[in-house]
Amino acid sequence: MHIPLRRVLACAATAALAAGGLAAGTAQAATTSTAAAPAKRLVDDFNGDGYRDVVVNLPMHRTSSLVNSGAVLVLYGSASGLSSTHRKLITQATTGVPGTPEALDWWGDDTTTGDYDGDGYADLAVSGPGEDITSGGTTDENAGQVTLIWGGPDGLTKHGATTAKLGTTTDTHLQTGSDLVSGDFNGDGKQDLVVGTRGTRETGAVALGPITRTGTPASVKPLGLDPGISWADPMVAAGDLTGDGVTDLLVSWTTGTLEPTDKIHVLRGGAGGFTDAGYLKDATGNPLNHREGSPLAVGDLDHDGRADVVVPQPEKLNYKGQFVVVYGGTNGQDATRKPVTFHQDTPGVPDSNSDVGTDLFADDVTVGDVNGDGYGDVIAASPAENHSNLTNPGKVTVLRGGPGGLTGTGATAFTQSTSGVPGVPLADGSFGMGVKAVDVNGDGRSDALIGVAGVDEAGVNAVDGGLYTLPGSSTGTTGTGAKEFTPTALGIPAGSALRLGTSFNH
């Protein structure tokens, strides 16, 4: 059985395949925190201090030399932003975390956050799609599982963890947790968890909250989608596209190739369950496609109370790349507004498609309000951008949202040559290997988290990776005050080939 790790190798033009691990351990009991819950609830504030925290997915981490056993790196937010000292590396060998690290589990392949038990602290869901499950003397290879790590006043791992109980199935090799996303999909005010499965005609399930500290949801329901193919690899994203206060779900799948065959299915959330709203459509009325390896981004770009969808298409324009914005409406997609395509020849975007190379513009995309004006902005990565007489040093571009939606006007671009950004451009450095927009210092403006394949640090392997943070400001993303987080500074040995910064929590 093979596991295509979309997020791990998203910056490349090809997808990687890897085999799954060994038997899973049993869940350990968790203790509930008795401390008062924080007054301000954030879906990604694990310790209740009012600052958003960040999870860096590390499925290629080696625990005790076990290849790709996996890990997650938690970086806690603060008034001064992220710090290399306020961090926590978590594996299945961490005290309180269920299971045992084994080769090729890919634990940490995907993560999502939400207050699943309703105690006021954000919790973390971690996928391990390569986990093998042994029961009754029979081993289901690549069955996969999802670990829930409970938040509390001391952050993660101090308040227990368990394995999510997602029901039974007759299918095998499901690779449970191939994709994760959180939201309130039935509008009851409780956080729910959607778990993608891969490798069969099943596409996944939704675990409705609250979820108890034993990992038992209020109920588990199948997504009920049949992709019409014998092998499905679903991707999920969430947001309130209709503006009714209930989270809607976006589901797409692929046949396992890199051809642009992904149709984006819209499931409207509601008290009675999901309502099928059909596929997102392009400007010509045909189903809109996007490439495997590039997750959708969701956010309100025009401040109308409805989330909009950013569909990355980095293989378009001969791999120069583009993305499409679909505006939300009362039934999921606004039928009165045509989707708009953005690329490096869009007026205002500070680049062009006439240069040499395959830029992979929009290989990763994220939405956040970088200047605090109430409109979502888009950060689009171009990890294969050539500049500074180098091949693939990479670049990111920030495009502004506004009353009319997203525009290229006023767009800005950042590289490791930009004033204030630490380090120097490196050949195959792939600045923009992964991107995430999140306000980590509580100033009301989203900061840009940017992954790179390699940093300017002696002895660092080209695929160890690294992480940069570029602050948001009243004028938008800026290099002033930018920070660099090298593997060494984060306590990760050189030569680990972790691809640090490739993907983050949803």
C-alpha positions as CSV (number, residue, x, y, z in Angstrom):
1,M,0.0,0.0,0.0
2,H,1.3,3.5,-0.9
3,I,0.6,6.8,0.7
4,P,1.0,9.9,-1.4
5,L,2.1,12.6,1.0
6,R,0.7,15.7,-0.7
7,R,1.8,18.3,1.9
8,V,5.3,16.9,2.4
9,L,6.2,17.1,-1.2
10,A,3.9,19.8,-2.4
11,C,6.7,22.1,-3.7
12,A,7.9,19.5,-6.2
13,A,6.3,18.8,-9.6
14,T,5.9,15.1,-8.7
15,A,4.1,13.4,-5.8
16,A,5.9,11.0,-3.4
17,L,4.7,7.6,-2.5
18,A,5.6,5.8,0.8
19,A,4.5,2.6,2.5
20,G,2.9,2.4,6.0
21,G,4.0,1.4,9.4
22,L,3.5,-1.2,12.1
23,A,1.0,-2.0,14.9
24,A,-0.6,0.8,16.8
25,G,-0.5,1.1,20.6
26,T,-3.5,1.5,22.8
27,A,-4.8,4.9,24.0
28,Q,-3.7,6.1,27.4
29,A,-6.2,7.7,29.9
30,A,-6.4,11.5,29.9
31,T,-7.0,13.8,32.9
32,T,-9.2,16.8,32.5
33,S,-7.8,20.2,33.6
34,T,-9.6,21.8,36.5
35,A,-8.2,25.3,35.8
36,A,-10.6,28.0,34.7
37,A,-11.1,28.2,31.0
38,P,-9.8,31.2,29.1
39,A,-12.3,34.0,28.5
40,K,-11.3,34.4,24.9
41,R,-11.6,31.3,22.9
42,L,-9.4,30.7,19.8
43,V,-9.5,27.5,17.8
44,D,-5.7,27.3,18.0
45,D,-4.8,28.6,21.4
46,F,-3.7,25.5,23.3
47,N,-2.7,27.1,26.6
48,G,-5.5,29.8,26.8
49,D,-3.2,32.8,27.0
50,G,-5.1,34.6,24.2
51,Y,-2.5,34.1,21.5
52,R,-2.8,31.8,18.5
53,D,-0.3,28.9,18.4
54,V,1.2,27.2,15.3
55,V,1.7,23.5,14.6
56,V,4.4,22.5,12.1
57,N,3.8,19.1,10.6
58,L,6.8,16.8,10.5
59,P,5.7,13.4,9.2
60,M,9.3,12.7,8.0
61,H,10.7,13.0,11.6
62,R,12.7,10.0,12.8
63,T,12.1,8.9,16.4
64,S,14.9,6.5,17.6
65,S,16.1,6.3,14.0
66,L,12.7,5.0,12.8
67,V,12.3,6.4,9.3
68,N,9.2,8.7,8.9
69,S,7.7,7.7,12.2
70,G,6.6,11.4,12.4
71,A,6.2,14.3,14.8
72,V,4.6,17.7,15.2
73,L,6.4,20.9,16.4
74,V,4.2,23.3,18.4
75,L,5.3,26.9,18.5
76,Y,3.4,29.0,21.0
77,G,2.3,32.6,20.2
78,S,3.0,35.6,22.4
79,A,3.0,39.4,22.4
80,S,6.4,39.2,20.7
81,G,5.3,36.5,18.2
82,L,6.8,33.0,17.9
83,S,10.0,32.1,19.8
84,S,12.4,29.2,19.3
85,T,12.4,28.6,23.1
86,H,8.7,28.4,23.6
87,R,8.1,25.3,21.7
88,K,7.2,21.6,22.1
89,L,8.2,18.7,19.8
90,I,5.6,15.9,20.1
91,T,5.9,12.3,18.9
92,Q,4.2,9.1,19.9
93,A,7.1,8.6,22.3
94,T,6.0,11.7,24.2
95,T,4.6,11.0,27.7
96,G,0.8,10.8,27.6
97,V,0.6,10.4,23.8
98,P,-1.0,7.0,22.8
99,G,0.8,4.6,20.5
100,T,4.4,3.7,19.8
101,P,6.6,5.3,17.2
102,E,7.2,3.0,14.3
103,A,8.8,3.4,10.9
104,L,6.5,4.8,8.1
105,D,3.6,5.8,10.3
106,W,3.8,9.4,8.9
107,W,2.4,10.6,12.2
108,G,1.8,14.3,11.8
109,D,1.0,14.1,8.1
110,D,-1.8,16.5,8.8
111,T,-3.1,18.4,11.8
112,T,-6.2,20.5,12.7
113,T,-7.3,22.3,15.8
114,G,-10.5,23.0,17.7
115,D,-12.0,22.8,21.2
116,Y,-13.4,19.3,20.7
117,D,-14.3,18.7,24.4
118,G,-15.7,22.2,25.0
119,D,-13.5,23.1,28.0
120,G,-12.3,26.4,26.5
121,Y,-8.9,25.3,25.4
122,A,-8.0,24.4,21.8
123,D,-7.1,20.7,21.2
124,L,-4.9,19.2,18.5
125,A,-5.9,16.4,16.1
126,V,-2.9,14.6,14.5
127,S,-3.2,12.1,11.7
128,G,-1.1,9.0,11.3
129,P,-2.3,7.6,7.9
130,G,0.5,4.9,7.8
131,E,-0.4,3.4,11.2
132,D,-1.1,-0.3,11.1
133,I,-3.8,-1.6,13.4
134,T,-3.7,-5.1,14.9
135,S,-6.9,-6.6,16.3
136,G,-7.8,-10.2,17.0
137,G,-4.5,-11.4,15.6
138,T,-5.1,-9.6,12.2
139,T,-3.1,-6.6,11.1
140,D,-4.7,-4.0,8.8
141,E,-1.8,-2.3,7.1
142,N,-2.1,1.4,6.6
143,A,-5.4,1.5,8.5
144,G,-4.4,4.9,9.9
145,Q,-5.6,6.7,13.0
146,V,-6.1,10.1,14.5
147,T,-4.7,11.2,17.8
148,L,-6.4,13.9,19.9
149,I,-4.1,15.9,22.2
150,W,-5.9,17.9,24.8
151,G,-5.1,21.6,25.5
152,G,-5.0,23.2,28.9
153,P,-3.3,26.0,30.9
154,D,0.1,24.3,30.4
155,G,-0.4,23.8,26.6
156,L,-0.4,20.4,25.0
157,T,0.7,17.0,26.4
158,K,0.1,18.0,30.0
159,H,-3.6,17.2,29.9
160,G,-3.6,13.8,28.2
161,A,-4.3,12.4,24.7
162,T,-6.3,9.6,23.2
163,T,-7.1,8.0,19.9
164,A,-10.3,9.3,18.2
165,K,-12.9,6.6,18.0
166,L,-14.3,6.8,14.5
167,G,-16.4,3.7,14.3
168,T,-15.8,0.4,12.4
169,T,-15.7,-0.3,8.7
170,T,-15.4,-3.4,6.5
171,D,-12.9,-1.6,4.3
172,T,-9.1,-2.1,4.9
173,H,-6.1,0.1,4.2
174,L,-8.2,3.2,4.7
175,Q,-5.2,5.4,5.6
176,T,-7.5,7.2,8.1
177,G,-6.5,10.8,8.6
178,S,-5.2,11.4,5.1
179,D,-6.7,14.9,5.5
180,L,-8.2,16.7,8.5
181,V,-10.3,19.8,9.0
182,S,-12.4,21.2,11.9
183,G,-15.5,23.3,12.1
184,D,-19.1,23.5,13.4
185,F,-20.8,21.6,10.6
186,N,-24.2,21.2,12.2
187,G,-24.5,24.7,13.9
188,D,-24.8,23.4,17.5
189,G,-21.9,25.6,18.7
190,K,-19.6,22.6,19.2
191,Q,-16.5,21.8,17.2
192,D,-16.6,18.8,14.9
193,L,-13.8,17.0,13.1
194,V,-13.8,15.8,9.5
195,V,-11.4,12.9,8.8
196,G,-10.5,12.0,5.3
197,T,-9.7,8.4,4.3
198,R,-7.7,7.3,1.3
199,G,-7.5,4.2,-0.9
200,T,-11.1,3.1,-1.3
201,R,-14.4,4.4,-2.5
202,E,-15.0,5.9,1.0
203,T,-14.1,9.5,1.3
204,G,-14.2,10.0,5.1
205,A,-16.3,10.7,8.1
206,V,-17.4,13.6,10.4
207,A,-17.0,13.2,14.1
208,L,-19.6,15.5,15.7
209,G,-18.7,17.2,18.9
210,P,-18.3,17.3,21.7
211,I,-15.7,14.6,21.8
212,T,-15.0,13.1,25.2
213,R,-11.6,12.7,26.7
214,T,-11.8,9.0,25.8
215,G,-12.0,10.0,22.1
216,T,-15.7,9.2,21.7
217,P,-17.7,11.8,19.6
218,A,-21.3,12.6,20.1
219,S,-21.8,10.7,16.9
220,V,-19.9,9.7,13.7
221,K,-21.4,10.0,10.3
222,P,-20.0,9.1,6.9
223,L,-19.5,11.9,4.4
224,G,-21.7,9.9,2.0
225,L,-19.8,10.9,-1.1
226,D,-18.9,8.4,-3.8
227,P,-16.1,9.8,-6.1
228,G,-17.1,7.3,-8.8
229,I,-13.6,5.8,-9.0
230,S,-12.2,2.7,-7.4
231,W,-9.4,4.6,-5.6
232,A,-9.9,8.0,-4.0
233,D,-7.6,10.5,-2.3
234,P,-9.8,13.2,-0.8
235,M,-8.8,16.6,0.3
236,V,-11.0,18.7,2.6
237,A,-11.3,22.4,3.5
238,A,-13.9,24.3,5.6
239,G,-15.5,27.7,5.9
240,D,-18.8,29.4,6.1
241,L,-19.4,30.0,2.4
242,T,-23.1,30.9,2.8
243,G,-22.8,33.3,5.7
244,D,-25.4,31.5,7.8
245,G,-23.0,30.9,10.8
246,V,-22.6,27.2,10.0
247,T,-19.4,25.7,8.6
248,D,-19.6,24.3,5.1
249,L,-17.3,21.6,3.8
250,L,-15.3,21.4,0.6
251,V,-14.2,17.9,-0.6
252,S,-12.2,17.0,-3.6
253,W,-10.4,13.9,-4.7
254,T,-7.9,12.6,-7.3
255,T,-7.2,9.4,-9.1
256,G,-3.7,9.4,-7.8
257,T,-2.1,11.1,-10.8
258,L,-1.0,14.7,-11.1
259,E,-3.5,15.4,-13.9
260,P,-5.9,18.3,-13.0
261,T,-8.8,16.0,-12.3
262,D,-9.9,17.3,-8.9
263,K,-13.5,18.5,-8.8
264,I,-14.4,20.5,-5.7
265,H,-17.6,19.3,-4.0
266,V,-19.5,21.7,-1.8
267,L,-21.4,20.2,1.2
268,R,-23.5,22.9,3.0
269,G,-23.5,22.4,6.8
270,G,-26.7,22.5,8.7
271,A,-28.7,21.0,11.7
272,G,-29.9,18.1,9.6
273,G,-26.5,17.3,8.2
274,F,-24.8,18.1,5.0
275,T,-26.7,19.3,1.9
276,D,-25.1,18.6,-1.4
277,A,-24.7,21.9,-3.3
278,G,-22.8,20.4,-6.3
279,Y,-19.4,21.4,-7.6
280,L,-17.6,24.7,-7.6
281,K,-17.7,26.0,-11.2
282,D,-15.3,28.1,-13.2
283,A,-16.1,31.2,-15.2
284,T,-17.4,29.1,-18.1
285,G,-19.8,27.1,-15.9
286,N,-17.7,23.9,-15.9
287,P,-16.5,22.1,-12.8
288,L,-13.4,23.8,-11.4
289,N,-10.3,21.6,-10.9
290,H,-7.2,21.9,-8.8
291,R,-4.0,19.9,-8.6
292,E,-3.3,17.3,-5.9
293,G,-0.7,18.6,-3.5
294,S,-2.0,22.1,-3.3
295,P,-4.7,22.5,-0.6
296,L,-7.6,24.9,-1.0
297,A,-7.6,28.1,1.1
298,V,-10.7,29.7,2.5
299,G,-11.4,33.2,3.8
300,D,-13.6,36.3,3.4
301,L,-11.8,38.4,0.8
302,D,-14.6,41.1,0.4
303,H,-15.9,41.3,4.0
304,D,-19.4,40.3,3.1
305,G,-19.8,37.7,5.8
306,R,-19.3,34.8,3.4
307,A,-16.1,32.8,3.0
308,D,-14.5,32.7,-0.4
309,V,-12.4,29.9,-1.9
310,V,-8.9,30.2,-3.3
311,V,-8.2,27.3,-5.7
312,P,-4.5,26.8,-6.5
313,Q,-3.5,25.7,-10.0
314,P,0.3,25.8,-10.0
315,E,0.6,23.5,-13.0
316,K,-1.3,25.9,-15.3
317,L,0.4,28.2,-17.8
318,N,3.1,25.7,-18.4
319,Y,3.8,25.4,-14.7
320,K,4.1,29.1,-14.2
321,G,1.0,28.8,-12.1
322,Q,-2.2,30.6,-11.2
323,F,-5.0,30.5,-8.7
324,V,-8.8,31.0,-9.0
325,V,-11.0,32.9,-6.5
326,V,-14.5,31.6,-6.1
327,Y,-16.8,34.0,-4.1
328,G,-19.2,32.5,-1.5
329,G,-22.9,32.8,-1.9
330,T,-26.2,31.7,-0.3
331,N,-25.9,28.3,-1.8
332,G,-22.2,27.9,-1.5
333,Q,-21.0,29.7,-4.7
334,D,-22.2,33.2,-5.6
335,A,-23.9,32.6,-8.9
336,T,-23.9,36.3,-9.7
337,R,-20.1,36.7,-9.7
338,K,-17.8,34.9,-12.0
339,P,-14.6,33.3,-10.5
340,V,-11.5,35.4,-11.1
341,T,-8.1,34.0,-12.1
342,F,-4.8,35.5,-10.8
343,H,-1.3,34.9,-12.1
344,Q,2.0,36.7,-12.4
345,D,0.8,38.7,-15.5
346,T,-2.2,40.0,-13.6
347,P,-2.0,43.8,-13.4
348,G,-0.3,44.9,-10.2
349,V,1.3,41.6,-9.4
350,P,5.1,42.4,-9.2
351,D,6.4,39.7,-11.6
352,S,5.6,38.3,-15.0
353,N,5.4,34.9,-16.7
354,S,8.1,35.9,-19.3
355,D,11.1,34.8,-17.2
356,V,12.8,31.5,-17.4
357,G,11.7,28.5,-15.4
358,T,8.6,26.9,-13.9
359,D,7.7,29.2,-11.0
360,L,4.8,27.1,-9.5
361,F,3.0,30.3,-8.5
362,A,0.3,29.3,-6.0
363,D,1.9,26.0,-5.2
364,D,0.7,26.8,-1.7
365,V,-1.9,29.5,-0.8
366,T,-3.3,30.9,2.4
367,V,-5.8,33.6,3.5
368,G,-5.4,36.1,6.3
369,D,-5.9,39.8,7.0
370,V,-2.3,41.1,6.9
371,N,-3.1,44.8,7.5
372,G,-6.1,44.5,9.9
373,D,-8.6,46.3,7.6
374,G,-11.2,43.5,7.9
375,Y,-10.6,42.1,4.4
376,G,-8.9,38.7,3.8
377,D,-5.7,38.8,1.8
378,V,-4.0,36.0,-0.2
379,I,-0.4,34.9,0.2
380,A,0.7,32.8,-2.8
381,A,3.9,30.9,-2.8
382,S,6.2,30.4,-5.8
383,P,8.9,28.0,-4.5
384,A,10.4,27.4,-8.0
385,E,10.8,31.2,-8.8
386,N,14.3,32.0,-10.2
387,H,16.0,35.2,-9.2
388,S,19.4,36.5,-8.0
389,N,21.1,34.4,-10.7
390,L,19.9,31.3,-8.8
391,T,17.7,28.4,-9.6
392,N,14.6,27.9,-7.4
393,P,15.4,30.3,-4.5
394,G,11.7,31.0,-4.3
395,K,9.3,33.9,-3.6
396,V,6.0,34.7,-2.0
397,T,3.4,37.2,-3.2
398,V,0.8,39.0,-1.1
399,L,-2.4,40.2,-2.9
400,R,-4.9,42.4,-1.2
401,G,-8.6,41.9,-0.5
402,G,-11.1,44.7,-0.5
403,P,-14.8,45.7,-1.0
404,G,-14.7,44.4,-4.6
405,G,-12.8,41.2,-3.6
406,L,-9.2,40.3,-4.3
407,T,-7.1,42.5,-6.6
408,G,-3.6,42.6,-8.0
409,T,-3.3,46.3,-7.2
410,G,-0.9,46.9,-4.4
411,A,0.4,43.4,-4.4
412,T,3.9,42.9,-2.9
413,A,6.5,40.2,-3.3
414,F,9.1,38.9,-0.8
415,T,12.2,36.8,-1.1
416,Q,15.3,36.3,1.1
417,S,16.7,39.4,-0.7
418,T,13.9,41.6,0.6
419,S,15.0,44.2,3.1
420,G,14.6,42.9,6.7
421,V,14.2,39.3,5.8
422,P,17.1,37.3,7.4
423,G,19.4,35.0,5.5
424,V,20.3,34.9,1.8
425,P,18.7,33.3,-1.2
426,L,19.9,29.8,-1.9
427,A,19.7,27.7,-5.0
428,D,16.8,25.2,-4.5
429,G,16.1,27.0,-1.3
430,S,12.4,27.1,-2.3
431,F,11.3,30.1,-0.1
432,G,7.6,29.5,0.0
433,M,7.8,25.8,0.2
434,G,4.8,26.2,2.6
435,V,2.9,29.2,3.8
436,K,0.4,30.0,6.5
437,A,-1.2,33.3,7.6
438,V,-2.0,33.6,11.3
439,D,-1.8,36.4,13.9
440,V,0.7,35.1,16.4
441,N,1.3,38.3,18.4
442,G,-2.3,39.3,18.9
443,D,-2.1,42.7,17.1
444,G,-5.1,41.9,14.9
445,R,-3.0,41.4,11.7
446,S,-2.0,38.1,10.2
447,D,1.7,37.3,10.1
448,A,3.1,35.3,7.2
449,L,4.8,32.0,8.1
450,I,7.0,30.9,5.2
451,G,8.8,27.5,4.9
452,V,12.0,27.0,3.0
453,A,13.8,23.8,1.8
454,G,17.1,25.0,3.2
455,V,18.5,27.9,5.3
456,D,21.9,29.5,5.3
457,E,23.3,27.4,8.2
458,A,26.4,25.3,8.2
459,G,25.9,21.6,8.0
460,V,22.1,21.8,7.2
461,N,20.8,19.3,4.7
462,A,19.1,20.8,1.7
463,V,15.8,19.3,2.7
464,D,16.0,19.9,6.4
465,G,13.9,23.0,5.8
466,G,13.5,26.2,7.9
467,L,10.8,28.7,8.9
468,Y,10.5,32.5,8.5
469,T,7.9,34.8,10.0
470,L,7.1,38.1,8.3
471,P,4.9,40.4,10.5
472,G,1.7,42.0,9.4
473,S,1.4,45.7,9.7
474,S,-0.9,48.6,9.0
475,T,0.5,48.6,5.5
476,G,0.5,44.8,5.1
477,T,3.2,42.1,5.2
478,T,6.6,43.5,5.9
479,G,10.2,42.3,6.2
480,T,10.8,44.6,9.2
481,G,10.9,42.5,12.3
482,A,11.1,39.2,10.3
483,K,12.5,36.2,12.1
484,E,14.3,33.1,10.9
485,F,13.9,29.7,12.7
486,T,16.6,27.3,11.7
487,P,16.4,23.6,12.5
488,T,19.3,24.0,15.0
489,A,17.5,26.8,16.8
490,L,14.4,24.6,17.1
491,G,16.4,21.7,18.5
492,I,16.3,19.6,15.3
493,P,19.6,17.9,14.3
494,A,21.1,18.7,11.0
495,G,20.7,16.1,8.3
496,S,17.2,15.1,9.5
497,A,15.6,15.8,6.0
498,L,12.4,16.9,7.7
499,R,11.2,19.5,5.2
500,L,10.4,21.8,8.1
501,G,7.9,24.4,7.1
502,T,6.2,22.4,4.3
503,S,2.8,22.3,6.0
504,F,1.0,23.6,9.1
505,N,-2.2,23.0,11.0
506,H,-5.6,23.9,9.5
